[in-house]
Amino acid sequence: MGRAQYAAGVTDLRESLRSRRCLFGEREIVKVLRPKLLSEGQYRYLGYVSSVVVGACRRLIDLALNDDSLLRFLGVREDERPLLTAEPRCPDPLAFCRLDSFETPTGFQFVELNAEAPAGAGYADMALEGLLTHPLLPAFASEVGATRIQHREALLNALLLGYRIAQGRGKPTILITDYLDLPTRQEFEILRETFTQAGFRTLLEDPRRLERRQGRLYAQGVPVDLVYRRVLVNELLERRSELSALLLAIEHGEVVMLNPFRSKIVHKKAAFAVLSGDARDRNWLTREERIAIDAVIPWTRRVRATRTDYRGTEVDLLAFLERERSKMVLKPNDEYGGKGVVLGWECEEAAWRAAIQDALQGDFVAQERVPTITEPYPLLDQGLEEVEMVVDLDPYVYFGKVDGVLARLAAGSLCNVTSGGGQTPVLLVPGD
């Protein structure tokens, strides 16, 4: 079968993907006819370094809860602090999270941690199911000995494990909660159907419509036991007065919620600054952690007027950032979806200086540029013309163990769906 014949099936493929709700709002998120191939050896390595990094982040949360100066350095705001005090029924503050990484010529580099409510697991499975309806993919997967990862199953198992660890009894009723006017609602629906088909009553509801009666949290008139929180702390605080039912239920331990609010501490991008040696020594880390962190986390610093270390040399941070524009990124400490990110190598000198000054007035980190590599992907909307794309590989970590990987693609520098990038499923193939 030649390219013309493969292209002839693209219309049906796109309809198959739409029918499986691979949509961000109404925008298609799968834009290519090719999965990302990841070797089993690469997957094992991702599993190892991810578990080490997440373990260090767990302990960083504990340190910060007992160190007001560390909380301030991480950028935890005063209005966020009351949410951290409620003792979660499941003691793991990072029951599940996602490390966002790029593959580089020397290995994987993690650029941030999505610690609050990592998305994409439902989309990942639906994207693969959709691509497998095209005649090319099943034959190709069989030829290379590829195997798939069950992302939705892994997520459900993690939620249930968290419930058991919290001494939950019986079969829980699950609530998926976020504001329902968001473009990610399609994925919420995918997950609700998955959990329901697995035998668990699952409700999808806006947190503003929840009720609390006689020591129980209710959604749509049904008492719930286990909350899969997708609403982010920042978005919750914007409407806090409308969310008393959820907040009181958490405060009084009436439901199990994953992740707990204290995951927010390391959701801040400044967590990677602390891991890479900013503001304090790294004696609290084990030798294994320091080696793994140095291998996979780029040099990161809170933007401020200070002197700091760069690869063994003391530098004036602001002068260093200005001088090294071509290999630096500025990121808001507490945003997502690429919002507010400034790439030094895409800036003129004057614009970069202005960005540094803006960062000084706000809450930003600077991070060393990761040397990304590209791969060719055939575009569905351009007759399968191949385009070089950057791949963002993001392992899902459940209770310290990797179980699944999200792959996002972009022809530019930002690989996230919110800023216009796409997604493709991951297949594991034999090899190191």
Phi, psi and omega in degrees: 000126182268180183299320181300319180290322176296318180297329181296336180269002186293321181300314178296322180296315181296323177293323177297319179293320178296319181295337177267010175063038173278067189224139171254097195069243175252005182270132178291134181259344176258113188242004185225156177256067176189127172281163171276128178263129180233127182288155179298325177295318177298320181295318177296319179295316175304320179298318181293303185294327179295317181296323179293313181296315181295323176300318177295321180293325175301314181289330175297322176300313180298318178300314184293324180296340180247016184214099185299324180294326178289320175302316180295318181297321179291344178092019177289121185280160180299321182286346177274335189299320179301331180290338183280344189279333179297123182284117183290143179293323171270117190287347179281113181287346179235058180304319170215146180203177180222127175265127182264123187224164171237146172275128182239172178301338182250006179131189182280145175230124178272124182259341175193167180244124173266096191261343187275300188207071186298134183257173169107345184296320179292317177300321185302314181291318181294324178297318179292317178302319179294313180297328181289352175280347176276136186300337182292319192291313180300319180295318180295316181298320179294319182297320183266001179070035184283148174235155183256165177246136180267090186291319182293321178297318179297318179296313179299316179300322179293318178300317181291323177297317177301322179294318180291318178301326180279010180066029175293145184248145175069195181270117186285148165273127188257138174244126169260121185229131173194169174293129192271006175263016182271154180291348178274004182303328180304319180291324177302319180295319178302313183290322177301315179297319180298311182295322179295316179296334178279359174102013182246124176298125186227130181244144175244119184211148174292135183297340178286345184256008178282156178230155176233122181222129174049047175074021177227148175265134183240141171230124180056035178080005184246130177290137183245154183245328189228123183251121170265101186277118173252344177288130182278155181304315180302316182288328177293316183294333178297335184229031188306321183298340181265000188242029185298326182298311179296314184295320179291323178296322177291314182301323183265006176067033185272347175221161170265125180238131176236134348282155174292165184297332183291351172300339181302332184303317181260000169290335175296136183292342177293346176301322179290333175295316179296316180299327182266011168104016180276138170075339180206159178288172184251027180294340179285345177272148173284165178300318178300316180296317181298318180296314181295317181297317179296332181281329191237351180247121179291157177305126185223139180218144168293136181281118179192170177279105183198169168256145184210176181262135171229105179051046175090357180243132177282132182226156168282117191301311185294318178295323179296315179298318180296320183287327187256036183310322188291348180229029180231149176236139171253132182227137170301140182295335187218061174225175179213170177071021179079006182296130173076002181286134178240122181263115185302320183288351176255008182252148164286159185304314182295320179295323179293316178300318179295323179295321177297317179296320177297319180296324178297327181278345183247216182228094189228157167243155170249139182223141180292140181299138176265127182283088184289157173243159182243161177223152179279133178228132179281124185277132182293327185266009180227041175062029181065024172297134182277136179230137177288128184228147173279138181249127176257115182255122190233098180289137172274132183241115180248116182048044174086002183236133178286132176214080179119156180216131173268136175241123177243149186233149174203145174280343177255209187267341184254117185255062173224151186295324182301322183266013173109358178287177179242183182223148175218149182288160179252133171243139176271137179233152180299150176131168179268000000 
